[in-house]
Amino acid sequence: MAEAVTITEEKSEGFVRGLGLLDSTMIVAGSMIGSGIFIVSALMSRQLGSPGWLLVAWLVTGVLTIMAALSYGELAAMMPKAGGQYVYLREAFSPLWGFLYGWTLFLVIQSGTIAAVAVGFARFTGVLFPAISESNYLIKPLHLTSGYAISLSTAQLVGVLMIALLTWMNTRGLKLGKLVQNIFTTAKTGALIALIVLGVIVGRNALATSGNFGNLWQPRGTLESVGGGLMATSAFGLFVGICVTQTQSLFSADAWNNITFTAGEVKNPKRNIPLSLAFGTLLVITLYMLANVAYLVTLPIETIQSVPSDRVATATAQTIFGNSGATIMAIAIMISTFGCNNGLILAGSRAYYAMARDGLFFKSSGTLNKNQVPAWGLLIQGIWSVLLVLPRTIKGTDSATGVTSYGNLYGNLLDYVISAALIFYILTILGIFVLRAKRPDAERPYKAFGYPFIPALYILGAAVVLVILFIYQTSTTWPGLIIVLTGVPVYFIWRKFGTAATDS
């Protein structure tokens, strides 16, 4: 009888509970660390203008992220089921709110991030192999409209192949997926630590250090508008700037919630998911803060603002290693993005599994293959992510050279849904209050740290950021709401024609 009980505990909704605390923490940290920390500080420094306020912006990101993770622990321990945030919103508010999150996750948040990380991997692979480039076309851009085209460059091809490989590997079972995650998260965490330590010890530049930390708050260099013609040279402009830069830093620290999608595969989830959320986010936020310190002791703020392609980590590595720095950093970012995408691909399919079990997604996504993983969910997610790699935005044509420059559609979509993702985070943490009222007697093995003050403080802080974004970044925030609202008619269509699973 004891053995039978053990087997039952190791199975959840057909899943195998194969993720321990270390594995879960690796998913949290590995999904968070992509390529953003190596790049976005350049743009943030142009918007904020001073080293001190750059660090403050990252500190705000860290505080918001850790508060959210500590709050999510209550929901994760209370409902340790596959689907995570989708389930929390469904239970706290209604199936419609859960679906809107899951729909936006599939349409843009998860799949768009997978596409972006895959092309980021390809771009840095191009540092080692120049033939891999977004301008080296296998199929030249075909203009569909005046603003959009479709193409296949060697960089896009590498991105597609990366998505295909990781999707296939994750269909082989959780054991392989977590092995890849653990190896690559360990490697990229080690690489980031090495960059920090070597930057502070070897790359330390007396001129940069004294200039940045001796004059911490003075704006300088090339500043960009933070919206509405405001610059971070006034007190209010600085406040708006800190809020606006959160779109960069929060996105770089996002995806920590992915572990909640895999709750059905975590051993002792009521304990391990809250702990992994706390450990993983605290680790990554600490490394992100220290990485920015390393940048600032190595490079003057004016250099950070103007590094080519915003590759501030590469510029730091070149200060440490000389000409080989670009190659070393490219390899580090390739490792980082590969591990990041593995975590995103592994976790995302579990959310679609939960939606399909409710009859609100493709029915096949709610089934597991012989390896006890949602292979159809992985495949559908992979196909859509690949399709997001191919479309291009037409930026314009140089009148002198006649050369047309292109962007990526997924980049625009991700800009649009950052604010929408923040809305869902706020709603999810608000759900803690709602469920405390609706289900006061429900088992809560872990209660939100500092309740009600910490969750309320997160809601307030995130809401302030959100309001500022809607006022001063209208071109990238309001379209995000439209993307979310496209899910309303889809929800009612699926509710009418979809079939919920009858077995648990």
C-alpha atoms as one frame of an Amber mdcrd trajectory, in Angstrom:
protein
   0.000   0.000   0.000   2.850   2.389   0.783   4.241   1.951  -2.724   0.853
   2.647  -4.301   0.544   5.863  -2.329   3.997   6.949  -3.512   3.076   6.323
  -7.136  -0.123   8.307  -6.758   1.776  11.218  -5.271   4.272  11.150  -8.140
   1.487  11.509 -10.693  -0.604  14.625 -11.174  -3.175  14.937 -13.957  -1.100
  12.325 -15.813   2.098  14.316 -15.326   5.148  12.907 -13.589   6.298  14.919
 -10.585   9.966  15.052 -11.527  10.981  18.613 -10.605  12.691  19.075  -7.255
  13.475  22.373  -5.561  16.739  22.826  -7.471  15.065  22.013 -10.809  12.230
  24.439 -10.071  14.641  27.203  -9.095  16.564  26.585 -12.312  13.352  27.055
 -14.317  12.656  30.347 -12.521  16.189  31.710 -12.958  16.763  30.193 -16.382
  13.554  31.605 -17.834  14.395  35.070 -16.478  17.973  35.355 -17.759  17.931
  35.785 -21.524  19.714  38.515 -23.461  17.998  41.570 -21.934  20.429  42.151
 -19.069  23.269  42.310 -21.586  21.585  45.045 -23.664  18.769  47.093 -22.123
  20.876  49.161 -19.717  22.119  51.165 -22.710  18.614  52.330 -23.661  17.693
  52.890 -20.006  20.803  55.065 -19.513  19.816  57.221 -22.486  16.362  57.734
 -20.998  17.511  58.393 -17.418  20.863  60.056 -18.073  22.665  59.314 -14.809
  24.300  56.256 -13.220  22.411  56.669  -9.951  18.964  56.728 -11.517  19.871
  53.773 -13.736  20.569  51.759 -10.571  17.380  53.072  -8.952  15.327  51.919
 -11.963  16.800  48.424 -11.663  16.159  48.497  -7.915  12.482  49.315  -8.569
  12.341  46.354 -10.958  13.902  44.118  -8.346  11.550  45.185  -5.571   8.456
  44.772  -7.783   9.578  41.372  -9.068  10.443  39.942  -5.652   7.223  41.281
  -4.090   5.209  39.671  -6.875   7.041  36.346  -6.570   6.555  36.238  -2.785
   2.862  36.968  -3.283   2.408  34.321  -6.008   3.687  31.706  -3.582   0.327
  31.667  -1.771  -1.602  30.947  -4.962   0.941  28.366  -6.123   0.765  26.464
  -2.833  -3.029  26.743  -2.716  -3.566  25.500  -6.304  -0.568  23.359  -7.318
  -1.990  22.457 -10.725  -0.701  22.655 -14.269  -1.544  26.031 -15.770  -0.446
  28.270 -12.915  -1.443  31.882 -13.497  -4.243  30.861 -15.865  -5.771  28.775
 -13.052  -5.350  31.546 -10.468  -7.205  34.098 -12.603  -9.903  31.581 -13.471
 -10.530  30.725  -9.832 -10.282  34.274  -8.451 -12.376  36.031 -11.098 -13.883
  33.934 -13.887 -12.947  31.566 -16.718 -13.020  34.574 -19.086 -10.182  36.333
 -17.233  -8.169  33.140 -17.123  -8.692  32.657 -20.838  -7.745  36.233 -21.725
  -4.435  35.705 -19.970  -3.866  32.320 -21.589  -4.848  33.659 -25.010  -2.453
  36.621 -24.726   0.240  34.263 -23.427  -0.127  32.050 -26.489  -0.657  34.809
 -29.028   2.247  37.056 -28.003   3.746  36.874 -24.505   5.200  33.354 -24.571
   5.438  32.730 -28.297   6.685  36.244 -29.094   9.353  35.966 -26.412  10.392
  32.559 -27.750  10.719  34.083 -31.239  12.682  37.066 -29.916  15.062  34.921
 -27.869  15.596  32.560 -30.819  16.569  35.402 -33.162  18.708  36.886 -30.374
  20.535  33.550 -30.222  21.024  33.697 -33.995  22.332  37.276 -33.934  25.060
  36.411 -31.456  25.836  33.192 -33.329  26.526  35.557 -36.224  29.419  37.047
 -34.248  31.134  33.656 -34.543  29.834  32.846 -38.027  29.294  36.057 -40.051
  27.241  34.212 -42.684  24.446  34.083 -40.098  22.886  37.511 -40.463  19.461
  39.110 -40.684  20.535  40.729 -43.954  21.845  37.513 -45.559  18.661  36.304
 -47.212  17.668  32.862 -48.365  14.307  34.367 -49.333  14.430  38.136 -49.791
  11.727  40.245 -48.138   8.392  39.990 -49.913   6.394  43.140 -49.230   2.877
  42.241 -48.160   1.747  45.801 -47.399   3.416  49.190 -47.140   4.433  48.392
 -43.575   5.017  44.639 -43.498   7.039  42.015 -45.315   8.026  38.384 -44.898
  11.507  36.957 -45.349  13.873  34.143 -44.461  17.406  35.175 -43.617  20.133
  32.886 -42.325  19.562  34.366 -38.853  15.837  33.664 -39.071  16.600  30.118
 -40.194  18.859  29.528 -37.185  16.108  30.905 -34.939  13.551  28.562 -36.511
  15.870  25.570 -36.127  16.521  26.448 -32.478  12.771  26.531 -31.727  12.267
  23.251 -33.594  15.127  21.516 -31.757  14.054  22.606 -28.270  10.406  21.802
 -28.997  11.356  18.300 -30.142  13.636  17.757 -27.153  10.861  18.718 -24.750
   8.482  16.213 -26.355  10.909  13.484 -25.255   9.957  13.929 -21.618  10.505
  16.058 -18.563  13.801  14.387 -17.658  15.554  15.651 -20.785  13.930  19.077
 -20.577  15.035  19.644 -16.987  18.543  18.317 -17.734  18.985  20.890 -20.496
  17.549  23.586 -18.215  19.845  22.767 -15.308  22.985  22.599 -17.445  22.389
  25.835 -19.325  21.094  27.794 -16.336  24.167  26.799 -14.329  26.423  27.767
 -17.236  24.860  31.151 -17.887  24.603  32.024 -14.199  28.298  31.226 -13.912
  29.042  33.363 -16.985  27.108  36.312 -15.537  28.916  35.955 -12.202  32.240
  35.826 -14.055  31.364  38.995 -15.980  30.506  40.759 -12.719  33.623  39.633
 -10.840  36.032  40.270 -13.718  34.356  43.585 -14.498  34.814  44.807 -10.941
  38.334  43.405 -10.471  39.988  43.309 -13.902  37.988  45.756 -15.985  37.664
  48.403 -13.290  38.400  51.789 -14.856  39.369  54.541 -12.435  38.075  57.254
 -14.760  34.716  55.509 -15.277  34.343  54.701 -11.587  35.085  58.217 -10.379
  32.977  59.771 -13.140  29.971  57.545 -12.531  29.999  57.144  -8.766  31.552
  60.504  -7.961  28.732  62.270  -9.772  25.985  59.705  -9.343  22.846  61.766
  -9.992  23.902  64.285 -12.634  22.288  63.605 -16.051  24.775  63.675 -18.913
  25.452  62.403 -22.392  22.763  61.848 -25.005  19.285  61.806 -23.475  16.109
  60.573 -25.128  12.550  61.704 -24.499  10.607  59.489 -22.102   7.331  60.441
 -23.779   5.228  63.522 -24.328   8.354  65.620 -24.920   9.481  65.026 -21.314
  13.146  64.552 -20.476  14.594  63.099 -17.271  16.142  66.455 -16.415  13.199
  67.576 -14.270  11.826  65.873 -11.166   8.590  64.853 -12.887  10.391  63.855
 -16.076  12.683  61.653 -13.988   9.685  60.024 -12.291   8.110  59.312 -15.677
  11.462  58.046 -16.955  11.826  55.518 -14.147   8.315  54.231 -14.887   8.909
  54.091 -18.647  12.239  52.262 -18.329  10.442  49.513 -16.455   9.259  48.251
 -19.838  12.890  47.315 -20.518  14.011  46.104 -17.093  10.780  44.327 -16.117
  10.765  42.512 -19.454  14.394  41.461 -18.862  13.369  40.087 -15.456  10.097
  38.543 -16.643   9.043  34.891 -17.026   9.702  34.083 -13.337   6.046  32.988
 -13.171   6.678  30.155 -15.651   7.320  27.689 -12.837   3.646  27.992 -11.873
   2.669  26.565 -15.276   4.554  23.367 -14.434   3.055  22.935 -10.946   1.681
  19.519 -11.898   5.262  18.257 -12.301   6.841  19.727  -9.163   7.562  17.446
  -6.204   5.944  18.704  -3.008   4.644  21.768  -4.893   3.074  23.390  -1.824
   6.604  23.862  -0.470   8.884  23.888  -3.497   7.078  26.341  -5.780   6.981
  29.214  -3.246  10.625  28.532  -2.320  11.760  28.349  -5.947   9.982  31.616
  -6.717  11.749  33.300  -3.797  15.192  31.791  -4.425  15.129  32.179  -8.209
  13.956  35.797  -8.340  16.271  36.867  -5.512  19.254  35.257  -7.255  18.542
  36.844 -10.620  17.697  40.318  -9.305  20.911  40.319  -7.233  22.945  39.368
 -10.309  21.192  42.024 -12.414  21.993  44.751  -9.893  25.622  43.636  -9.656
  25.901  43.425 -13.456  24.923  47.083 -13.719  27.504  47.964 -11.079  30.083
  46.098 -13.171  29.063  48.100 -16.251  29.407  51.360 -14.328  32.860  50.636
 -12.895  34.058  49.603 -16.350  32.482  52.120 -18.717  31.601  55.824 -18.404
  27.850  56.417 -18.594  28.349  58.263 -21.890  29.940  55.129 -23.361  27.102
  52.932 -22.065  24.628  55.247 -23.799  26.376  54.972 -27.157  27.717  51.404
 -27.423  27.018  49.822 -30.855  23.683  47.976 -30.994  23.263  48.669 -27.233
  25.593  45.733 -26.451  26.821  47.090 -23.135  27.918  43.676 -21.833  30.002
  43.130 -24.955  31.685  46.516 -24.458  32.398  45.526 -20.843  33.861  42.183
 -21.947  36.066  43.945 -24.503  37.432  46.137 -21.723  38.301  42.978 -19.784
  39.459  40.647 -22.550  40.378  43.002 -25.385  39.451  42.030 -28.931  38.362
  38.545 -27.876  35.731  40.058 -25.567  33.080  40.178 -28.295  33.536  36.486
 -29.041  33.481  35.486 -25.368  30.347  37.531 -24.752  28.652  36.116 -27.850
  29.209  32.572 -26.574  27.895  33.545 -23.124  24.740  35.069 -24.610  24.216
  32.069 -26.886  24.288  29.835 -23.795  21.973  32.218 -21.973  19.374  32.447
 -24.740  19.428  28.694 -25.414  18.677  27.934 -21.763  16.090  30.706 -21.582
  14.146  29.371 -24.542  14.224  25.836 -23.198  12.499  27.031 -20.032   9.940
  29.094 -21.947   9.108  26.254 -24.328   8.861  23.686 -21.533   6.583  25.818
 -19.355   4.297  27.467 -21.901   2.775  24.239 -23.156   1.542  23.414 -19.638
  -0.629  26.546 -19.584  -2.245  25.552 -22.873  -2.773  22.064 -21.439  -4.855
  23.516 -18.592  -6.842  25.679 -21.021  -7.536  22.704 -23.275  -8.723  20.631
 -20.296 -11.314  23.368 -19.712 -12.372  23.191 -23.368 -10.828  26.588 -24.107
  -7.956  25.618 -26.410  -7.170  23.040 -29.071  -8.371  19.738 -27.622  -5.173
  17.901 -28.528  -3.191  20.263 -26.302  -4.960  18.766 -23.275  -3.470  15.316
 -23.817  -0.102  13.877 -22.833   2.084  11.674 -25.000   3.765   8.448 -23.882
   6.480  10.558 -22.220   3.852  12.280 -20.006   4.295  15.713 -21.608   1.780
  17.787 -23.650   3.418  17.153 -27.018   0.608  18.725 -29.065   0.745  21.856
 -26.932   4.497  22.007 -27.496   4.015  21.534 -31.243   1.296  24.191 -31.597
   3.345  26.648 -29.536   6.424  25.865 -31.647   4.621  26.376 -34.952   3.175
  29.735 -33.876   6.539  30.892 -32.506   8.201  29.980 -35.810   5.534  31.910
 -37.719   6.298  34.990 -35.594   9.972  34.784 -36.611   9.213  35.273 -40.312
   7.214  38.569 -40.624   9.198  41.811 -40.818   8.239  45.430 -40.280   9.394
  47.906 -42.930  11.210  50.754 -41.211  11.952  52.780 -44.328  14.229  53.185
 -47.329  17.385  55.262 -47.332  17.002  57.878 -50.078  20.734  57.967 -50.790
  21.457  54.244 -50.990  17.993  52.870 -51.762  18.479  50.246 -49.028  15.354
  49.297 -47.089  15.718  48.571 -43.383  13.558  46.055 -41.580  12.458  45.302
 -38.033  10.725  42.254 -36.605   6.972  41.934 -36.047   7.425  40.066 -32.763
   9.375  43.047 -31.410   6.397  45.334 -31.963   3.990  42.801 -30.475   6.111
  42.404 -27.353   6.249  46.187 -26.939   2.463  46.226 -27.131   1.789  43.523
 -24.536   4.254  44.537 -21.813   1.573  46.759 -20.319  -1.023  44.003 -20.757
   1.230  41.528 -18.944   1.498  44.024 -16.087  -2.310  44.204 -15.902  -2.455
  40.419 -15.506   0.192  40.482 -12.768  -1.819  43.100 -10.886  -5.041  41.111
 -11.293  -3.383  37.884 -10.168  -2.085  39.434  -6.951  -5.457  41.109  -6.436
  -6.792  37.557  -6.682  -5.100  36.788  -3.356  -7.437  39.270  -1.655 -10.437
  37.976  -3.624  -9.774  34.337  -2.746  -9.177  35.175   0.917 -12.745  36.523
   0.914 -14.304  33.848  -1.334 -12.543  30.859   0.186 -11.474  31.797   3.718
 -11.256  28.150   4.798  -9.175  26.915   1.850  -5.859  25.282   2.713  -2.997
  27.750   2.404   0.273  25.936   3.136   2.131  29.168   2.376   0.669  32.609
   2.941   1.789  35.666   0.982   4.743  37.292   2.700   3.759  40.525   4.466
   0.053  40.156   3.612  -1.789  42.441   3.115   0.905  45.134   2.911   3.408
  43.596   0.461   0.773  42.449  -2.094  -1.020  45.810  -1.786   2.252  47.688
  -2.226   2.978  45.714  -5.399  -0.487  46.483  -6.781  -0.005  50.175  -6.033
   3.508  50.358  -7.486   2.669  48.380 -10.620  -0.520  50.415 -11.124   1.458
  53.676 -11.010   3.875  52.336 -13.639   0.920  51.181 -15.749  -0.871  54.552
 -15.615   2.317  56.377 -16.656   2.798  53.972 -19.573  -0.759  54.518 -20.802
  -0.320  58.296 -20.613   3.204  58.698 -21.987   3.722  55.568 -24.124   0.348
  55.431 -25.851   1.640  54.022 -29.145   2.846  50.832 -27.460   0.306  50.389
 -24.664  -3.167  50.817 -26.118  -2.538  48.281 -28.932  -1.755  45.769 -26.171
  -5.273  46.105 -24.832  -6.635  45.433 -28.311  -4.583  42.228 -28.505  -6.026
  41.112 -25.162  -9.585  42.010 -26.199  -9.335  39.876 -29.349  -9.634  36.997
 -26.912 -13.187  37.922 -25.880 -14.968  36.627 -29.018 -12.529  33.710 -29.214
 -13.452  32.761 -25.654 -17.163  32.578 -26.441 -16.500  30.600 -29.626 -14.402
  28.055 -27.731 -16.904  27.981 -24.886 -19.644  27.100 -27.375 -17.775  24.519
 -29.440 -14.974  23.348 -27.131 -15.178  20.206 -25.028 -13.879  20.116 -21.486
 -12.055  16.995 -20.275 -14.196  14.727 -18.138 -11.335  13.025 -16.300  -8.980
  14.706 -13.800
